[in-house]
Amino acid sequence: MAGVDNRKVKLSRGRFLGGSSGCNGTLCIRGNKQDYDDWGLDGWSGEEFFKYMRKSETFHPKAWFQADRESHGHSGPLHTEPHDLAPISHLLMDSYVSQGMPLHHDMFSTGDVAQGCGHVPRTVYQGLRTTGADFVTKKNHRGNITIKTDTTVDKIIFNKRANETRASGVVTQTSNGDPTIYYARKEIIISAGAYCSPAILLRSGIGPKAELAQHNIPFLVNLPGVGKNLMDHLIVFMFYETEKQGLTNDHHVYHGDNFDRTYAQWKENKTGFLSTFPFGSFAFARLDDRLKDEPLWKNAPRNPGRDPMGLTPQQPNIEFFTTECYGGPKQYDQFPINNQHAFSMIAELFAPKSRGTVVLESADASVNPIVDCNYLADPLDLLVLSEACRFGNEVVMKGAGTKDIVKGSWPPNLNHHTYKTREEWVPYVKQHATTCYHAAGTCAMGKKDNPMAVLDEKLQVRGVSGLRVADCSVMPTLHGGHTQMPAYGIGEKCADLIKETWRMAGNVYPRI
């Protein structure tokens, strides 16, 4: 991708029960309610959708955490709790506050703070990750679900009648290549994610007609939006070294044989470093004042009451979050093993202007689709993300909690801690920007007059009946947060839409 120095970015996903909820960062950051109001779709306002995100949750408070109880669920299968911070994270919180981001403990659950810092509940409880698999494996005694593992969905098949094309079955392949067809009594729901849901539709003959012809796929419905509108949150890691012992958690995993003891502690007691994910402190920020004199920002088109990214003053432009030790994607492998200590500041871009695509490489379901995220193709994205890095570096180097504890950049051959201008950050961003694993938008909902809409407001695929999509691919625009809680909310909303459809048809509990 040209915007990131022609690099390929690894887009790993979860291939086990529960999908990517089994390997995500466990973070419950719902976004701003205005993000969902901006979709402009009946039944999907911020107030309505936040109720669905709460529905999945059972929140477990801690004495020190000032929770907004009304913003949490208390009876869902997904158990969440706040994270006990390492000392470095407390210092970074002090730095956020001193740099203009006041503390709001539960701001990432309330959905109404655009500038501030706070604590993020995690999908972790009593030392164990909670995942989407918990919905179907724990306390599920109804006997109404059969799980097929080691099975790949190839395509949907349809019955054509005089005035209706109805989804009737799913063609699958097992790990040994044997095809099996499962027939639907009522509906089929695709929940394969922003990369694979559009691929399934394309292999089924639903998508841009010209693309289908390239792979000799029989054409069924011309929906040009399938596989388009790909969005992702781009992040940049900035690592720093500190010589002050006892602040970070590196010693638990990188120093000597400590990892063995750390693992034994978790194995025996479900406590310690491995009992949670090592993300630390979090903040949202607006960048209006910092960018107001940038020619690109000043001259960019905008709608009334919106900035050039399309956001209101009530929506953050960026997120900061940190790690309590050295670590990140696989390319970050220069571990501080010689009794050294490192932590990170991470800048995340919200409301990206760039859009990517998902297209088929082959009609063969065993071949992954081609994903082009098109990162930083729009110059506004690079402007905002490079300024976010400059701001994040200032938080670390000038903030009240951390200004006196930084030795320098990590690894030591880098010198980003000395950068002063946004322009200095541009090459660093292009070299280091990577995915936050928040892919969305490739089977987007939309109104009837939107030619790129793949789904209607009830998550039904246009042009056919009996087929819905329920995952983050349905999002018309990407919210300012992390995608875990919206993914659960979309699932909960879809369940209600299905029940509503069949209740109106006189069948309260549909078999799907």
N, C-alpha and C positions, 0 to 999 in steps of 0.2 A: 504494500500500500504506500503510495507516494507520500502521503501526509506524515508517515512515521518512518521516514528514511528507507522506504521500500522494504521494510521488514515484514515477515510473517508473524502473526501473534497467535499463540496457542489458545484454542477455545475449548478447553476440556469440559466435559459434562459428566453427570453421574449415571453410571450404568449398573444400577442395582435398585432393589425395591425402595421406593421413596425418591428415586431420581436424584437430582442435584441438591435436594434438601439434605442428603447424606454426606455432602462434601462442601457445602457452602460455608460462609463465614458466621452463620447462626444469628445474624443481626436483624433486629425488628425495627426498621426505619420506614415508616409508612408513607412519608412524603407530606406535602401540604394539601389541605382540602381543596385549595384552588386548582391544584394539578388536575383533579378529577372533574371539577366544575368545567374546566377548559375543554373537556371532551365534548360537552354540549349534547349528551345523549340521555334520553329518558331512562331513569332508574339508576344512573351511574354518577350522581352528584357526589361531592365529597362527603356530605353528611350521610348519604345512603351507603356509600361504599365503605366508609369507616366502620359501620355496623357489621358488615360482612367480614372485615378483617378481625374485628373483635370476636366474632362468633367462633373462630377456630381456637381461641386462646384460653388457657387457664394460667393466669398470672400469679406468681408466688412472690410476695413482697419481701424486702429486707428492711431491717430497722432503720438503717441510715438513708434509705432511698425515699425521697418525697414523691411518691407515686400519685398520679391523677387517676384514681380508681375508675372513674367513669370512662376513661379512655382505654381500659383493658377489658378483656373477657375473663370470665371466671368459671366456665364450665365446658370449655372445648378440649379436644384431644391433644392440643399442642401446648406443652408445659414450658413456661418461660420464667426467667428471673433476671434481675440486674447483675452486673459483673462487678466483683470486688477488685478495685484498681490496684495495680502495682504502684510503688512510690513515684516512678517516672510519670505516670499518668496524672497523678495529683498535681505534680509540678506543671505539666502541660495544661491542665485545666486553669491553673493560676495564670499561665501565659495567655491563654485565650481571653480570659476576663480582662487582663491588663491591656490587651490589644483590641478591645471594643466588642467582645462577644460575651455578654453577661450570662450567668449561670441560670438555667431553667432545667431542673432535674429531669423532668419527663417530657421534654419538648419533642422528642422523636416519636412519641405516641399521640400527642395532642393534635398535631398537624396545623398549628397556627403560629409558629415562630419562624421568622426568616433570618434572624441574626442572633446567634447565641451559642452557648455550649451546654452540654448535658450528658446524661448517662443513657446508654442503649441497652434495653432488655435483650436477652439472647434466648434462642431456642435450645436452652440447656437447663437441666434441672437435676440437682443432686449428683452432679458429675457426669451426667449422660446426655448426649445429644437427643433431642426429640425431632422427629422427621415426619414427612408425609406418609411414611409406612405405618406410623402409629394409628392413622385413621382406619386402617383395614386389618391390623394385626392385634390391636389391644382393645379389649372390651367389645369386640365385634362378635356377637353371638347370634346374629340373625341368619347366618348361613346363606346370604344372598349374593355372595361374591366368589368367583373363582379366579385365581391368579395364575397366569401362564408366564413362567420365566424362560429365559434363553429363547425368546420369540421376537421376531422382527415384523413389524407391520409393513406390508408392501403397499397396498392400496385399498380403496373402498370400491365396492361394486354396487351397481344401481339397477333398479327395475324401472323401465320406462313404460308409462301409460299414456293415454291420449293427451292429458293436460298436466302430467306430473312426472318428474324424475326423482325417485325416492331411493335413498341409501338403504341397501338391503343386507350388506354383509361386508366382512373384512377379510382380505387375503393376507395371510401371514406366512412366514418362513421360520422353521425351527433352526437350531444351531447346526443341525446336520443337513440343512437345505430342503427339508421336506415341506411342501406347501400344505396349509390347512386353511379352510374357509369357515369363519364363524358367522352365522346368520343372526340378524337382529329382529326381535319381535316389534320393537317400537323405535328406538333411536340409536345412533352411534355418536359417541363423543370422542374427538381427537384431542389428546393432551400430551403432545410429543415435544413441546417447546418451540421456541422461535426459529430454530434451525430445521427441525424435523417435521413439524406440523405442515409448513408450506410444501415440503418435499412430498409428503403423503398426498396432499391435494393435487400436486402436479402429476404424480404418477397415476392418480385417479382420473386424469383428464380435465382437471379444473385449474385454470390459470391462463396466462397469456397464450393465445392461440399459436403464435409463431414459435414460442419456446417449446410447446408440446410437439409441434411438427418436427423440430430438430431431433427429437428422440423417438419419432414414430409412435407417439402415444395417441391413441384415439381421442379426438376432441369431444368434450362434453359440455363445458360451460366456459365462456370467455370471461375470466375475471383477471384483468391486468394487474391488480394489486397483490396477487399471491406472490410471496417472496420479495416484495418491494418494501420500502419504508423501514428497513432494518435500522434500529437504533441500539446504542449501547452506551453505558457510562464509561468514559475513559478516565483512567487514574494514572498518577505519577508518584512513585515512591521516592522520597528523599531520606537517606539514612545519615545518622549522626553518631559520632563516638563520644562517650563520656568516660572519664577515668574514675569517676566517683562510684565506688562499689555500693551495692545494695539497692540501686535505683531500678535497674532493668532485671529481666528474668532470664538473660542469656545463660547464667551459670547453671540453671536447672537442666539445660539440654546440651550445651556446647562445651562445658568445661570438664575435663577429666572424664571420670566414669559417672558423673552426676545423672546422666540420662537414665541409667539403669535404676538408680534409686528413685528418680522421679516417676518412672513407669511403675515400679513396684508400689509406690505410694498410691497411685491411681488405681492400680489393679486390686489392691487390698481394701482401700478406703473410699475410692472415687473422690479423692481430694487432691489438691496441689495443682501444679502448672498444667497438667494434662486434663484437668477436670473442666476446662473451659477453653474458649478460643482466645489467643493472645492479642486481640485488638484492645486498645485502651480508651482514650478519650476522643470525643466527637464534637464537631461544631458545624453550624451553617453560617454562611455569610453572603451578603450582597456586595457587589463590586462597583456600584454606581459611581461613588466618589473617586475611587481609584482609577476608573477608566474614562472619566468625563472629559479629559483633555486629549484622549487618543483620537486621531482623525477618523480611523475606521469606525470607532464606536459612535462618535459624534455625527457622522454622515450616513450611517446605516439606516435604512428604512425601518420604521416601527409603526405599530398601531397605537391609537390613543390609550394612554395609561399603561403602556407596555415598553419594555426595553428592547434593544435589537434582538435579543434571544427569544422574545415573545412572552416574557415574564412580567408579572405585576410586582410592585414593591413589596408585596406580602409573600413572595416566593424567593427562596435563596438561589443564587447563581452557582454556588459551589458548596461542597462539603469538605471538611477536614476530618481525617481520623488517623490514629496512630497505632503502632505496634509496640508492645512492651518488651520486645527483643528483636533481634535481627531476623527477618524472614519475609517471604512473599512468594511470588511465582517462581518457577523452577530456575529462571535465569539468575536469580539472586542466590548464589552458592558460595560467596566469600564469607564464610562464617567466622565470627570472632572467637576463635578457639583458645587463644593464648591468654586466658584471663582478661580478655578485653570485653567491652560492653557497648552495645549499640541499640538504637531505637530508630523509629521512623516517623516522619510526618508524611501523610498521603493527601494529595489534592485530587478531588473528583469533580469533573465537569457535569453540570446539570443542563438540561434542555439543549442538547447538541443540535446544531443546524445540519450537520452532515448526515446523509442517509446512505445505507448500504443495501446489498441484495443477497438473496439466497436463490441459487439456480441449480438445476440438476446437472451433474456431470454425466449421469447415465440413468436409464430407466430401471436399472438393477437396484433393488432396495438395499443390497449389501454394500453399495458404493455411496460414501458420504456425499452430500451436496457440496457445491462450491459456495463458500461464504466469503463475501467481500464486505467488510465493515466500513470501508471507505473513511477511515478515521482521519479527522482534521482536514478533510477536503474543503470545508468552508473556512475561510480565514478568521471569521469571528470565533470559531471554536479554539483555534490556536491562540488568539488574542486573550480570551478569557482564561484558558487553562495555564498559559504562561504567567499571567498576572496572579492567578491562584497560587502558583508555585512561589512567586516572589513574596506574596503575603504569608504563605505558610512558613517560608524561611525566616521572615521577620518575626513571626510568632515564636519560633524556636530561639533565634539569636538575640532578640530584644525583649521577649516576654519576661514578666517578673519571675516566673518559676524556673525558667531554663537558661536565662542569659549567662549565668555564671558556671554552668556545668558542662558545656560543650567543648570538647577538645578540638574537634574538626569534623570533616565529612567522613563517612564510611562508605566504601573502603578508603584507606588513606590516600590512594592515588587520585581521588576526586577532590574538588575544591568548591563545590556548590555553596558551602556555608559562607563563602566570601562574596557571592553574587549580590549586586545592589540594584541592577536595572532589570526590567522585564526582558529586554533584548538579550541579555545574557542567558536567560532561561529558555529561550526558543530552541536552540540546538539540543539542550538537555531534554526538553519535552519531546521533541521529535525522536530522540534516541531511546527514551525510556518509557514513554507512555504505553500503557497496556490495558487490557480489558478488566473491568470489574465484574464480569460474568453476568451482566444485566441485559441480555439481548431481549428485544421486544419489537412488536409492531408489524410483523411480516404476514399476519392474517387479520388485519385491523378491522375493528368495527367502524361503522359509519352510517350516515343517513342515506336515504334513497338517492339523493342528488349527487352523492360523492362517487365518481366513477372508479376510484381506487379502493373503495370499501369492499372487503371480502365477506364480512359478516354484517348482519343487522344487529339491533340493540339487544336482541335475545340470544346472541351468539350463534345464530343459525347461518349456515353457508348460503349465500345468495344463489338463486337459480336452481336449487335442489331442495328437497325436503328430507327430514329425518336425519340431518347431519349438523352437528355443532362442533365448535372448537372452544376449549377452555384451558388456556395457559397464557403466558405473558405475550404471546404473539398477537393477542386480540387488542392490545393497548394501542389506541390511535396515536398518542404521544407518550413519551416516557416521563414518568413522574420524577420529582426530585427526592429520591430516597433510595432504598434497596428493594429488590424485586420479590423477596421472599414473602412478605406479608400480603402484597397485592396478588401474588400467585394463589395463596390460600383464599383470599377474598374472592377472586374470580371463580374458583372452584365452588365456594359456598353460594355465590350468586347463581352460578349455573345450575346447581342442585335445585334452588328455588324456582328458577325458570322452567326446568323440566317438570317439577311437580305442578306448577301452574298450568303448563300446557296440557298435561294429562288429567288434571283435576277438571279442567274445562271440558275435556272429552269424556268425563264420567269415570275416569280410572285414577284413583287417588295414588296408588303406589305402582308406577310403571315398572315393567321388567325391561331392562335396556340391554 
